[in-house]
Amino acid sequence: MTCLPFKIALGPYTLAVGFVDRSDLTDRRRRACINLELGRIELRSDLRDMQLVEAFFDCLVRLSHFSKGCQQGCVEEAYTHSFATGMVEFAQRNPRAWLWFNLILGKSLKTPARLDRVVRGALTTPPPMPRRILVRGRPIMLRSIPKSETGSAFGWYHFSRREAQLYRGLTGANLAVVALHEITHAVHHVYAVKERDRHVNFRRAQVQGWLNIVKRNPGVWRWLAWVISFPQDASLMPTLRRSA
């Protein structure tokens, strides 16, 4: 295996990441494999561009759910929060892998975007929170709400309105987790995932749904990537700006 210059740590697992010939994959039917016995993530060596992004992202989603004990039989809320916390943990604990992922993701878009500049901190001002997201062609609204509308939660997804709502007082890593959480509810809704669905259906909806969001709404990912990368400065309050 030709290893990349980083490992991935999620939950109790630390795995090397590298490219492997198809004949040497743990499961030759897959584009990528998680081999816990050998402590590695295997990416098929011929993968390029969006195929590589999707294979790597699928491994992240699978490892996030496995490391958090989210498996067949868990409800939709558990899969939603497992994904959200797993992505933030991935970025926090693996900054080199997070940078690499955003670099190849940005290069693989139909209109290439320098997403690596976002996570490097090269932007002079934080990206604004988007107001509208397209998920599989369907518009989802994103709105910040006051404490009086939040009840006992930090955010909501309103199914009939197709609207993700975030408490406007959110800051730090909690903002990233809640934003990912509520938008993932929208992804599950659009992909018709049921409350108690098959594990593979949750995983497929999350991988395909989020990559669809990035392709159709790169500005949404720019905002989320910045919030995830700089939790010390993340806020929904427009008067707060990143420190120099």
VEXTOR-575411 format. One line per 3 residues: for each residue x, y, z of N, C-alpha, C. Coordinates in Angstrom, 2 decimals. Example, Ala and Ser with C-alpha at 12.3 -4.5 7.8 and 13.67 -1.06 7.14 Angstrom:
<dodos>
13.19 -5.69 7.80 12.30 -4.50 7.80 13.20 -3.30 7.80 ~ 12.85 -2.25 7.08 13.67 -1.06 7.14 12.90 0.03 7.87 .
</dodos>
This chain:
<dodos>
0.85 -1.20 0.00 0.00 0.00 0.00 0.88 1.24 0.00 ~ 0.59 2.17 -0.91 1.29 3.45 -0.96 0.58 4.44 -0.05 ~ 1.17 4.73 1.10 0.49 5.52 2.13 0.54 7.00 1.84 .
-0.56 7.69 2.14 -0.58 9.15 2.12 0.09 9.67 3.39 ~ 0.55 10.92 3.38 1.33 11.42 4.53 0.49 11.83 5.74 ~ -0.52 11.06 6.04 -1.32 11.31 7.23 -2.06 10.04 7.60 .
-2.49 9.97 8.85 -3.38 8.92 9.31 -4.69 9.56 9.74 ~ -5.71 8.75 9.91 -7.00 9.25 10.35 -7.33 8.65 11.71 ~ -7.68 9.53 12.65 -8.09 9.10 13.98 -9.55 9.47 14.18 .
-10.38 8.47 14.46 -11.79 8.68 14.79 -12.17 7.68 15.88 ~ -12.79 8.20 16.93 -13.11 7.31 18.04 -11.84 6.66 18.55 ~ -11.85 5.35 18.80 -10.66 4.67 19.30 -9.71 4.21 18.20 .
-10.03 4.53 16.93 -9.28 3.98 15.81 -8.33 5.00 15.20 ~ -7.13 4.54 14.86 -6.17 5.33 14.09 -5.75 4.49 12.90 ~ -6.04 4.97 11.71 -5.86 4.17 10.49 -4.97 4.91 9.49 .
-4.02 4.18 8.91 -3.25 4.71 7.79 -4.14 4.77 6.56 ~ -3.87 5.71 5.68 -4.65 5.87 4.44 -3.70 5.72 3.27 ~ -4.06 4.89 2.31 -3.17 4.71 1.16 -3.88 4.12 -0.04 .
-3.14 4.10 -1.15 -3.66 3.57 -2.41 -3.21 2.12 -2.58 ~ -4.17 1.29 -3.01 -3.93 -0.15 -3.13 -4.42 -0.60 -4.51 ~ -3.66 -1.48 -5.15 -4.13 -2.07 -6.40 -5.43 -2.83 -6.17 .
-6.28 -2.84 -7.18 -7.56 -3.52 -7.06 -7.41 -4.95 -6.55 ~ -6.39 -5.66 -7.02 -6.20 -7.06 -6.65 -5.84 -7.24 -5.18 ~ -5.38 -6.16 -4.53 -4.95 -6.24 -3.14 -5.97 -5.67 -2.16 .
-7.11 -5.18 -2.66 -8.14 -4.66 -1.78 -8.71 -5.77 -0.90 ~ -9.06 -5.42 0.31 -9.70 -6.38 1.20 -10.99 -6.94 0.57 ~ -11.74 -6.06 -0.10 -12.95 -6.45 -0.84 -12.83 -5.86 -2.23 .
-12.56 -6.71 -3.22 -12.31 -6.23 -4.59 -13.54 -5.63 -5.25 ~ -14.71 -5.82 -4.65 -15.93 -5.25 -5.22 -16.05 -3.76 -4.91 ~ -15.28 -3.27 -3.94 -15.40 -1.88 -3.48 -14.33 -0.98 -4.11 .
-14.63 0.31 -4.08 -13.62 1.29 -4.48 -12.68 1.62 -3.32 ~ -13.16 1.39 -2.12 -12.35 1.66 -0.93 -12.79 0.73 0.19 ~ -11.86 0.37 1.07 -12.15 -0.55 2.16 -11.58 -0.01 3.47 .
-12.27 -0.31 4.56 -11.76 -0.06 5.91 -11.33 -1.40 6.48 ~ -10.03 -1.53 6.74 -9.48 -2.77 7.27 -8.99 -2.50 8.69 ~ -9.86 -2.80 9.67 -9.51 -2.52 11.06 -8.42 -3.46 11.56 .
-8.37 -4.68 11.03 -7.36 -5.63 11.48 -5.96 -5.15 11.13 ~ -5.80 -4.61 9.93 -4.49 -4.10 9.50 -4.32 -2.62 9.81 ~ -5.37 -1.97 10.32 -5.28 -0.56 10.69 -5.11 0.37 9.52 .
-5.96 0.20 8.49 -5.76 1.05 7.32 -7.07 1.26 6.55 ~ -7.11 2.36 5.81 -8.14 2.65 4.83 -7.50 2.47 3.46 ~ -8.09 1.58 2.65 -7.54 1.25 1.34 -8.34 1.96 0.25 .
-7.68 2.79 -0.53 -8.29 3.46 -1.67 -7.78 2.82 -2.95 ~ -8.69 2.46 -3.84 -8.26 1.81 -5.09 -7.36 2.75 -5.87 ~ -6.25 2.24 -6.36 -5.19 3.10 -6.88 -5.54 3.82 -8.18 .
-6.59 3.38 -8.88 -6.95 4.03 -10.15 -7.99 5.13 -9.97 ~ -8.40 5.41 -8.74 -9.44 6.41 -8.51 -8.90 7.82 -8.74 ~ -9.72 8.66 -9.37 -9.34 10.04 -9.63 -10.56 10.95 -9.40 .
-10.29 12.20 -9.12 -11.31 13.24 -9.06 -12.49 12.83 -8.17 ~ -13.74 12.98 -8.68 -14.90 12.79 -7.84 -15.05 11.33 -7.39 ~ -14.56 10.38 -8.16 -14.60 8.99 -7.70 -13.75 8.81 -6.45 .
-12.60 9.45 -6.41 -11.74 9.39 -5.23 -12.39 10.09 -4.05 ~ -12.99 11.25 -4.29 -13.68 11.99 -3.24 -14.80 11.13 -2.64 ~ -15.62 10.55 -3.50 -16.75 9.77 -3.01 -16.30 8.54 -2.23 .
-15.26 7.86 -2.71 -14.77 6.66 -2.02 -14.22 7.01 -0.65 ~ -13.45 8.09 -0.57 -12.87 8.50 0.70 -13.97 8.97 1.66 ~ -14.92 9.75 1.15 -16.01 10.27 1.97 -16.87 9.13 2.51 .
-17.12 8.13 1.67 -17.89 6.97 2.11 -17.18 6.27 3.27 ~ -15.86 6.16 3.20 -15.10 5.57 4.32 -15.24 6.40 5.59 ~ -15.22 7.72 5.45 -15.39 8.59 6.61 -16.76 8.37 7.26 .
-17.78 8.30 6.44 -19.14 8.11 6.97 -19.25 6.76 7.65 ~ -18.74 5.71 7.02 -18.80 4.38 7.62 -18.04 4.32 8.94 ~ -16.83 4.91 8.95 -16.02 4.88 10.17 -16.65 5.73 11.27 .
-17.25 6.85 10.92 -17.93 7.69 11.92 -19.03 6.91 12.62 ~ -19.89 6.26 11.84 -20.98 5.50 12.43 -20.47 4.31 13.24 ~ -19.48 3.60 12.72 -18.96 2.43 13.42 -18.31 2.82 14.74 .
-17.52 3.90 14.73 -16.81 4.31 15.94 -17.76 4.80 17.03 ~ -18.95 5.23 16.63 -19.93 5.73 17.60 -21.02 4.70 17.91 ~ -20.86 3.49 17.39 -21.83 2.44 17.67 -23.16 2.63 16.98 .
-23.20 3.43 15.92 -24.44 3.67 15.19 -24.54 2.60 14.10 ~ -25.50 1.71 14.24 -25.57 0.55 13.36 -27.02 0.22 13.05 ~ -27.19 -0.85 12.27 -28.53 -1.30 11.90 -29.44 -1.39 13.13 .
-30.60 -0.74 13.07 -31.52 -0.70 14.20 -31.60 0.65 14.88 ~ -30.58 1.50 14.65 -30.62 2.84 15.23 -31.62 3.72 14.46 ~ -32.14 4.72 15.14 -33.15 5.59 14.53 -32.48 6.72 13.75 .
-33.29 7.44 12.99 -32.78 8.50 12.12 -32.02 9.57 12.90 ~ -32.51 9.94 14.07 -31.83 10.97 14.87 -30.42 10.54 15.22 ~ -30.23 9.27 15.54 -28.90 8.77 15.89 -27.96 8.84 14.69 .
-28.44 8.44 13.51 -27.60 8.52 12.32 -27.27 9.96 11.96 ~ -28.21 10.84 12.18 -27.98 12.26 11.88 -26.89 12.84 12.76 ~ -26.98 12.58 14.07 -26.00 13.15 14.98 -24.64 12.45 14.86 .
-24.65 11.17 14.57 -23.40 10.44 14.37 -22.63 11.03 13.19 ~ -23.33 11.34 12.11 -22.67 11.96 10.96 -22.11 13.33 11.32 ~ -22.93 14.16 11.94 -22.52 15.54 12.24 -21.31 15.57 13.18 .
-21.37 14.83 14.26 -20.25 14.83 15.21 -19.03 14.15 14.61 ~ -19.25 13.13 13.77 -18.12 12.45 13.14 -17.36 13.35 12.21 ~ -18.05 14.17 11.42 -17.37 15.08 10.49 -16.57 16.14 11.23 .
-17.15 16.68 12.30 -16.43 17.70 13.06 -15.23 17.09 13.77 ~ -15.39 15.90 14.32 -14.26 15.22 14.96 -13.16 14.93 13.95 ~ -13.54 14.49 12.76 -12.55 14.24 11.70 -11.71 15.48 11.43 .
-12.35 16.62 11.26 -11.63 17.86 10.97 -10.75 18.29 12.14 ~ -11.26 18.18 13.36 -10.51 18.63 14.53 -9.28 17.77 14.80 ~ -9.43 16.46 14.67 -8.34 15.56 15.04 -7.38 15.26 13.89 .
-7.79 15.61 12.67 -7.00 15.25 11.49 -6.86 16.43 10.53 ~ -6.19 17.50 10.96 -6.15 18.71 10.12 -5.49 18.49 8.76 ~ -4.47 17.62 8.68 -3.83 17.39 7.38 -4.77 16.63 6.45 .
-5.46 15.64 6.98 -6.42 14.90 6.16 -7.59 15.78 5.76 ~ -8.05 16.66 6.66 -9.13 17.60 6.38 -8.73 18.54 5.25 ~ -7.49 19.03 5.28 -7.01 19.90 4.22 -6.95 19.15 2.89 .
-6.41 17.93 2.91 -6.32 17.12 1.69 -7.70 16.85 1.11 ~ -8.66 16.50 1.96 -10.01 16.22 1.49 -10.61 17.45 0.79 ~ -10.48 18.62 1.39 -11.03 19.83 0.77 -10.27 20.22 -0.49 .
-8.97 19.91 -0.54 -8.19 20.20 -1.74 -8.70 19.36 -2.91 ~ -8.83 18.04 -2.73 -9.28 17.19 -3.84 -10.76 17.42 -4.14 ~ -11.54 17.76 -3.11 -12.96 18.05 -3.34 -13.10 19.28 -4.23 .
-12.37 20.35 -3.89 -12.44 21.58 -4.68 -11.99 21.38 -6.12 ~ -10.95 20.58 -6.32 -10.44 20.34 -7.66 -11.39 19.48 -8.49 ~ -12.23 18.70 -7.82 -13.10 17.75 -8.52 -14.44 18.33 -8.93 .
-14.76 19.55 -8.49 -16.03 20.17 -8.84 -16.04 20.57 -10.31 ~ -17.24 20.66 -10.89 -17.37 21.03 -12.30 -16.72 22.38 -12.56 ~ -16.93 23.31 -11.64 -16.19 24.57 -11.64 -15.25 24.53 -10.45 .
-13.96 24.24 -10.66 -13.03 24.04 -9.54 -13.05 25.21 -8.56 ~ -12.96 24.88 -7.28 -12.98 25.89 -6.23 -11.81 25.64 -5.28 ~ -11.21 26.71 -4.79 -10.08 26.58 -3.87 -10.60 26.41 -2.44 .
-11.21 25.26 -2.18 -11.72 24.99 -0.83 -10.60 24.84 0.18 ~ -9.40 24.47 -0.29 -8.27 24.37 0.62 -7.92 25.73 1.23 ~ -8.18 26.83 0.50 -7.91 28.16 1.03 -8.80 28.47 2.23 .
-10.01 27.91 2.21 -10.94 28.13 3.32 -10.38 27.53 4.60 ~ -9.94 26.27 4.53 -9.48 25.60 5.74 -8.07 26.01 6.13 ~ -7.32 26.60 5.19 -6.00 27.13 5.53 -6.10 28.45 6.29 .
-7.26 29.11 6.23 -7.42 30.41 6.86 -6.99 31.55 5.96 ~ -7.05 31.34 4.63 -6.60 32.35 3.69 -7.67 33.38 3.35 ~ -8.89 33.21 3.83 -9.95 34.17 3.54 -9.84 35.38 4.46 .
-10.08 36.54 3.91 -9.99 37.77 4.72 -11.23 37.97 5.59 ~ -12.38 37.45 5.12 -13.62 37.55 5.90 -14.32 36.20 5.87 ~ -15.02 35.87 6.94 -15.74 34.58 6.97 -16.82 34.53 5.91 .
-17.05 33.40 5.29 -18.17 33.26 4.34 -19.50 33.44 5.09 ~ -20.48 34.04 4.47 -21.78 34.22 5.13 -22.57 32.93 5.17 ~ -23.44 32.81 6.17 -24.34 31.67 6.22 -25.30 31.72 5.04 .
-25.43 30.65 4.27 -26.36 30.66 3.13 -27.80 30.69 3.61 ~ -28.67 31.17 2.78 -30.10 31.22 3.10 -30.89 30.12 2.40 ~ -30.27 29.52 1.39 -30.99 28.53 0.58 -30.01 27.47 0.12 .
-30.44 26.21 0.19 -29.60 25.08 -0.21 -30.40 24.22 -1.17 ~ -29.76 23.76 -2.23 -30.40 22.80 -3.12 -29.91 21.40 -2.77 ~ -30.85 20.53 -2.45 -30.55 19.13 -2.17 -31.28 18.30 -3.22 .
-30.51 17.70 -4.10 -31.08 16.91 -5.20 -32.08 17.75 -5.99 ~ -31.78 19.03 -6.15 -32.62 19.93 -6.92 -33.76 20.55 -6.15 ~ -33.94 20.15 -4.89 -35.05 20.69 -4.10 -34.53 21.77 -3.14 .
-35.17 22.93 -3.10 -34.69 24.01 -2.23 -35.00 23.73 -0.76 ~ -33.99 23.94 0.08 -34.12 23.87 1.53 -33.68 25.22 2.08 ~ -34.51 25.84 2.88 -34.17 27.14 3.45 -33.37 26.94 4.74 .
-32.49 27.88 5.02 -31.68 27.86 6.24 -31.88 29.21 6.94 ~ -32.31 29.17 8.20 -32.67 30.40 8.90 -32.19 30.35 10.35 ~ -31.67 31.48 10.83 -31.32 31.58 12.24 -32.55 32.07 13.01 .
-32.76 31.53 14.19 -33.95 31.85 14.97 -33.57 32.29 16.38 ~ -34.41 33.13 17.01 -34.11 33.59 18.38 -34.41 32.51 19.41 ~ -33.97 32.76 20.63 -34.15 31.80 21.72 -35.62 31.48 21.93 .
-36.49 32.44 21.72 -37.92 32.24 21.95 -38.53 31.18 21.03 ~ -37.85 30.88 19.90 -38.37 29.90 18.95 -37.69 28.55 19.05 ~ -36.65 28.44 19.86 -35.86 27.20 19.86 -36.42 26.13 20.78 .
-37.24 26.51 21.77 -37.68 25.53 22.75 -36.49 25.07 23.56 ~ -36.28 23.79 23.64 -35.17 23.25 24.41 -34.03 22.77 23.51 ~ -34.07 23.13 22.23 -33.09 22.62 21.27 -32.21 23.75 20.73 .
-31.09 23.36 20.10 -30.22 24.33 19.43 -30.63 24.53 17.98 ~ -31.48 23.64 17.46 -31.90 23.77 16.08 -33.03 22.80 15.77 ~ -33.65 23.03 14.62 -34.77 22.19 14.18 -34.71 22.03 12.68 .
-35.31 20.92 12.21 -35.62 20.84 10.78 -37.13 20.76 10.66 ~ -37.72 21.74 9.96 -39.17 21.82 9.79 -39.52 21.13 8.48 ~ -40.12 19.92 8.58 -40.36 19.08 7.41 -41.32 19.73 6.42 .
-42.45 20.26 6.88 -43.44 20.79 5.95 -42.94 22.06 5.25 ~ -42.13 22.84 5.96 -41.57 24.06 5.35 -40.29 23.79 4.58 ~ -39.71 22.61 4.77 -38.39 22.31 4.22 -37.40 23.40 4.64 .
-37.29 23.58 5.95 -36.46 24.66 6.48 -35.63 24.15 7.66 ~ -34.31 24.36 7.59 -33.41 24.07 8.71 -33.23 25.35 9.53 ~ -33.48 25.24 10.82 -33.45 26.41 11.69 -32.33 26.25 12.73 .
-31.52 27.30 12.88 -30.39 27.28 13.81 -30.54 28.40 14.82 ~ -30.34 28.10 16.09 -30.38 29.12 17.14 -29.28 30.15 16.86 ~ -29.66 31.41 16.80 -28.72 32.45 16.38 -27.61 32.72 17.40 .
-27.74 32.16 18.59 -26.69 32.31 19.60 -25.62 31.23 19.53 ~ -25.72 30.32 18.56 -24.74 29.23 18.43 -23.35 29.78 18.13 ~ -22.35 29.18 18.76 -20.95 29.55 18.51 -20.10 28.29 18.55 .
-18.86 28.42 18.12 -17.88 27.36 18.26 -18.22 26.09 17.51 ~ -17.66 24.98 18.00 -17.87 23.70 17.36 -19.34 23.30 17.39 ~ -20.09 23.81 18.37 -21.51 23.48 18.46 -22.27 24.01 17.25 .
-21.87 25.14 16.72 -22.50 25.68 15.51 -22.29 24.71 14.34 ~ -21.06 24.21 14.20 -20.78 23.28 13.11 -21.60 22.00 13.25 ~ -21.65 21.45 14.46 -22.38 20.20 14.68 -23.87 20.39 14.41 .
-24.45 21.46 14.93 -25.89 21.67 14.77 -26.24 21.95 13.31 ~ -25.41 22.73 12.61 -25.68 23.01 11.20 -25.63 21.73 10.37 ~ -24.59 20.93 10.57 -24.51 19.65 9.86 -25.68 18.75 10.21 .
-26.05 18.75 11.48 -27.14 17.90 11.96 -28.46 18.26 11.28 ~ -28.83 19.52 11.31 -30.13 19.92 10.76 -30.18 19.79 9.25 ~ -29.07 20.09 8.58 -29.06 19.94 7.12 -29.11 18.45 6.74 .
-28.52 17.60 7.57 -28.59 16.16 7.31 -30.01 15.64 7.47 ~ -30.77 16.21 8.41 -32.21 15.87 8.47 -32.86 16.18 7.13 ~ -32.51 17.32 6.54 -33.07 17.68 5.24 -32.65 16.69 4.15 .
-31.39 16.26 4.19 -30.92 15.26 3.23 -31.73 13.98 3.36 ~ -31.92 13.50 4.58 -32.72 12.29 4.79 -34.14 12.48 4.27 ~ -34.70 13.66 4.49 -36.06 13.95 4.04 -36.15 13.87 2.51 .
-35.22 14.55 1.83 -35.24 14.58 0.37 -35.01 13.19 -0.22 ~ -34.15 12.39 0.43 -33.84 11.05 -0.07 -34.82 10.00 0.44 ~ -35.88 10.46 1.12 -36.97 9.57 1.57 -36.47 8.44 2.49 .
-35.51 8.77 3.35 -35.03 7.80 4.33 -36.04 7.76 5.48 ~ -36.42 6.57 5.89 -37.42 6.41 6.94 -36.80 6.51 8.33 ~ -37.66 6.67 9.34 -37.21 6.80 10.73 -36.35 5.61 11.16 .
-36.79 4.42 10.77 -36.01 3.20 11.04 -35.73 2.52 9.69 ~ -34.66 2.93 9.09 -34.32 2.44 7.76 -33.09 1.54 7.84 ~ -32.70 0.98 6.71 -31.51 0.14 6.66 -30.26 1.00 6.79 .
-29.24 0.42 7.41 -27.97 1.13 7.59 -27.44 1.63 6.26 ~ -27.49 0.78 5.24 -26.94 1.16 3.94 -27.69 2.33 3.34 ~ -28.98 2.47 3.62 -29.75 3.59 3.07 -29.37 4.91 3.73 .
-29.13 4.89 5.04 -28.66 6.10 5.71 -27.30 6.52 5.15 ~ -26.40 5.54 5.03 -25.05 5.86 4.55 -25.08 6.38 3.13 ~ -25.85 5.73 2.27 -25.92 6.15 0.87 -26.50 7.56 0.74 .
-27.56 7.84 1.49 -28.18 9.17 1.44 -27.21 10.24 1.90 ~ -26.46 9.96 2.97 -25.52 10.95 3.48 -24.38 11.22 2.51 ~ -23.81 10.16 1.94 -22.70 10.34 0.99 -23.19 11.05 -0.27 .
-24.23 10.51 -0.89 -24.72 11.11 -2.14 -25.33 12.48 -1.90 ~ -26.08 12.62 -0.80 -26.74 13.89 -0.52 -25.77 15.02 -0.25 ~ -24.75 14.76 0.56 -23.80 15.83 0.88 -22.91 16.17 -0.30 .
-22.52 15.18 -1.08 -21.73 15.50 -2.27 -22.57 16.26 -3.28 ~ -23.87 15.96 -3.35 -24.77 16.72 -4.22 -24.86 18.17 -3.74 ~ -24.92 18.37 -2.43 -24.96 19.73 -1.89 -23.70 20.49 -2.29 .
-22.53 19.87 -2.15 -21.28 20.56 -2.48 -21.23 20.89 -3.97 ~ -21.65 19.95 -4.81 -21.62 20.19 -6.26 -22.55 21.32 -6.67 ~ -23.76 21.33 -6.09 -24.76 22.32 -6.48 -24.64 23.63 -5.71 .
-24.03 23.57 -4.52 -23.96 24.75 -3.64 -22.57 24.87 -3.03 ~ -21.53 25.11 -3.82 -20.19 25.19 -3.22 -20.08 26.26 -2.14 ~ -20.90 27.30 -2.23 -20.89 28.34 -1.20 -21.35 27.83 0.15 .
-22.25 26.85 0.15 -22.71 26.25 1.40 -21.55 25.53 2.07 ~ -20.81 24.75 1.28 -19.68 24.02 1.85 -18.57 24.98 2.30 ~ -18.36 26.07 1.57 -17.35 27.05 1.99 -17.68 27.56 3.38 .
-18.95 27.88 3.63 -19.34 28.37 4.96 -19.14 27.29 6.02 ~ -19.61 26.08 5.74 -19.49 25.00 6.71 -18.03 24.63 6.96 ~ -17.22 24.57 5.90 -15.81 24.23 6.07 -15.10 25.28 6.93 .
-15.47 26.56 6.75 -14.86 27.61 7.57 -15.31 27.47 9.03 ~ -16.58 27.25 9.26 -17.10 27.11 10.62 -16.45 25.91 11.31 ~ -16.31 24.79 10.59 -15.69 23.60 11.15 -14.21 23.85 11.44 .
-13.53 24.58 10.58 -12.08 24.79 10.71 -11.71 25.81 11.77 ~ -12.59 26.79 12.02 -12.25 27.86 12.95 -13.34 28.03 14.01 ~ -13.53 27.00 14.84 -14.60 27.07 15.85 -14.41 28.21 16.84 .
-13.17 28.62 17.07 -12.94 29.70 18.02 -13.52 31.02 17.54 ~ -13.79 31.13 16.26 -14.33 32.37 15.69 -15.74 32.19 15.12 ~ -16.25 30.98 15.15 -17.53 30.69 14.50 -18.71 31.23 15.29 .
-19.59 31.93 14.59 -20.78 32.51 15.21 -21.78 32.86 14.13 ~ -23.05 32.90 14.50 -24.08 33.36 13.57 -24.30 34.86 13.66 ~ -23.63 35.49 14.62 -23.77 36.93 14.79 -22.88 37.65 13.78 .
-23.44 38.47 12.90 -22.65 39.08 11.82 -21.59 40.07 12.31 ~ -21.70 40.54 13.56 -20.74 41.53 14.05 -19.46 40.90 14.50 ~ -19.45 39.56 14.69 -18.25 38.89 15.13 -17.44 38.46 13.91 .
-16.18 38.82 13.91 -15.29 38.51 12.77 -14.09 37.75 13.29 ~ -13.43 37.07 12.36 -12.23 36.34 12.74 -11.16 37.30 13.20 ~ -10.46 36.88 14.26 -9.32 37.66 14.73 -8.15 37.49 13.77 .
-7.25 38.46 13.76 -6.11 38.39 12.83 -5.14 37.31 13.27 .
</dodos>
